[in-house]
Amino acid sequence: MSLTRLHLFLFFKLPSAFWSGVRVKKCTNTYSLVTVKHGWFNSNPFKSMFWAVQGMAAELSTGILIMQEIRRSKQSVSMLVVQNKANFSKKATGSIRFQCEAEDSIQKAMAQAIKTKQGVTFWLNSQGFDASNDCVSSFDFQWSIKVKNT
């Protein structure tokens, strides 16, 4: 999927993320890069980025990898975050980039879901880095995927 199509998807399906400045910069089969810049609209009273905006960017960095795998599978698959954990280590100011490196965990989960027709859960991590390359936050998302009955 092209970056233009991803940004249109954001605008129409995830408008909160779009208006908060969340943008997909790179997406391969196993790696994604999503950025968001701290500004007035996504700020908290402590002069840093609101934690939920960081969560939107982090979730998107994991979710787009799953969406791509669903497209490649040509199956009708539902996806849902069933659990998440977050750690914050530094104020998020300036431009923050969220990276997810999934290796082959999504492909393995998809193959299992297609084979068994059962729901499969797996964890993906996304880390947010500032311009100094310091980790400002880390998010873990437990995703559930299931092939829909057609």
C-alpha positions as CSV (number, residue, x, y, z in Angstrom):
1,M,0.0,0.0,0.0
2,S,1.4,3.4,-0.9
3,L,2.0,6.1,1.7
4,T,-0.6,8.3,0.0
5,R,-3.2,5.5,0.5
6,L,-2.2,5.0,4.1
7,H,-2.6,8.8,4.8
8,L,-6.0,8.7,3.2
9,F,-6.9,5.7,5.4
10,L,-5.8,7.8,8.4
11,F,-7.8,10.7,7.4
12,F,-11.1,8.7,6.9
13,K,-10.7,5.8,9.3
14,L,-8.5,7.3,12.1
15,P,-9.1,11.0,12.0
16,S,-7.9,11.5,15.6
17,A,-4.5,10.2,14.6
18,F,-4.5,12.2,11.4
19,W,-5.3,15.5,13.1
20,S,-2.8,14.8,15.9
21,G,-0.1,14.6,13.2
22,V,0.6,10.9,13.1
23,R,2.1,9.9,9.7
24,V,3.5,6.7,8.2
25,K,7.0,7.2,6.8
26,K,8.0,3.7,5.9
27,C,6.4,0.3,5.8
28,T,8.0,-3.0,4.7
29,N,6.9,-6.6,5.3
30,T,8.5,-6.6,8.8
31,Y,9.3,-3.0,9.6
32,S,7.4,0.2,10.0
33,L,8.2,3.8,10.9
34,V,5.5,6.2,12.1
35,T,6.2,9.8,13.1
36,V,4.4,12.4,15.1
37,K,5.5,15.9,16.0
38,H,4.8,17.5,19.4
39,G,2.7,20.6,19.0
40,W,-0.2,22.5,20.5
41,F,-2.9,20.1,19.3
42,N,-1.3,17.0,20.8
43,S,0.2,18.5,23.9
44,N,-0.5,17.9,27.6
45,P,-0.3,20.4,30.5
46,F,3.3,19.3,31.2
47,K,4.6,20.6,27.8
48,S,5.1,17.3,26.2
49,M,3.2,15.0,23.9
50,F,0.0,13.5,25.4
51,W,0.5,9.8,26.1
52,A,-2.5,8.8,24.0
53,V,-1.1,10.4,20.9
54,Q,2.1,8.4,21.4
55,G,-0.1,5.3,21.8
56,M,-1.9,6.0,18.5
57,A,1.4,6.3,16.7
58,A,2.8,3.2,18.3
59,E,-0.4,1.1,17.7
60,L,-0.4,2.2,14.0
61,S,3.2,1.2,13.6
62,T,2.2,-2.4,14.6
63,G,-1.2,-2.4,13.0
64,I,-0.2,-1.5,9.5
65,L,2.2,-4.5,9.4
66,I,-0.8,-6.8,10.3
67,M,-3.0,-5.0,7.7
68,Q,-0.4,-5.6,5.0
69,E,-0.2,-9.3,5.9
70,I,-4.0,-9.6,5.8
71,R,-3.9,-8.1,2.3
72,R,-1.2,-10.5,1.1
73,S,-3.1,-13.5,2.5
74,K,-6.2,-12.6,0.5
75,Q,-8.3,-13.8,3.4
76,S,-11.0,-12.0,5.4
77,V,-9.4,-11.6,8.7
78,S,-10.4,-9.6,11.8
79,M,-7.8,-7.9,14.0
80,L,-8.1,-6.5,17.4
81,V,-5.8,-5.2,20.2
82,V,-6.7,-7.3,23.3
83,Q,-4.1,-5.9,25.7
84,N,-1.4,-3.3,25.8
85,K,1.5,-2.1,28.1
86,A,3.4,1.1,27.9
87,N,6.5,2.5,29.5
88,F,7.5,6.2,29.4
89,S,11.1,7.1,30.1
90,K,11.4,10.7,28.9
91,K,9.2,13.7,28.0
92,A,8.2,13.4,24.3
93,T,8.9,16.7,22.7
94,G,9.9,17.5,19.1
95,S,9.5,14.9,16.4
96,I,9.1,11.4,17.7
97,R,9.5,8.3,15.5
98,F,7.9,5.0,16.4
99,Q,9.5,1.8,15.0
100,C,8.2,-1.7,14.9
101,E,10.3,-4.6,13.8
102,A,8.1,-7.7,13.6
103,E,10.5,-10.2,12.1
104,D,8.3,-13.2,11.1
105,S,5.8,-13.2,14.0
106,I,2.9,-11.8,12.0
107,Q,3.5,-14.3,9.1
108,K,3.6,-17.2,11.6
109,A,0.4,-16.0,13.4
110,M,-1.4,-15.5,10.1
111,A,-0.4,-19.0,8.8
112,Q,-1.7,-20.5,12.1
113,A,-4.9,-18.6,12.0
114,I,-5.6,-19.6,8.4
115,K,-4.7,-23.3,9.1
116,T,-6.7,-23.7,12.3
117,K,-9.5,-21.2,11.7
118,Q,-9.1,-20.2,15.3
119,G,-8.1,-16.9,16.9
120,V,-4.4,-16.4,17.3
121,T,-2.8,-13.8,19.7
122,F,0.7,-12.4,19.5
123,W,2.7,-9.5,20.8
124,L,4.3,-6.6,18.9
125,N,6.5,-3.9,20.3
126,S,6.9,-0.3,19.1
127,Q,9.5,2.1,20.5
128,G,9.4,5.9,20.3
129,F,12.6,7.8,19.8
130,D,13.2,11.6,19.9
131,A,15.7,13.5,17.7
132,S,18.5,12.7,20.1
133,N,17.8,9.0,19.5
134,D,16.7,8.6,23.1
135,C,13.8,6.2,23.8
136,V,10.9,8.2,25.1
137,S,8.3,5.4,25.3
138,S,7.8,1.8,24.5
139,F,4.5,0.1,23.8
140,D,3.6,-3.6,23.7
141,F,0.4,-4.6,22.0
142,Q,-1.2,-8.0,22.1
143,W,-3.0,-8.5,18.9
144,S,-5.7,-11.1,18.1
145,I,-6.3,-12.2,14.5
146,K,-9.0,-14.6,13.3
147,V,-10.1,-15.7,9.8
148,K,-13.7,-14.7,9.4
149,N,-16.3,-17.3,8.5
150,T,-17.6,-16.6,5.0
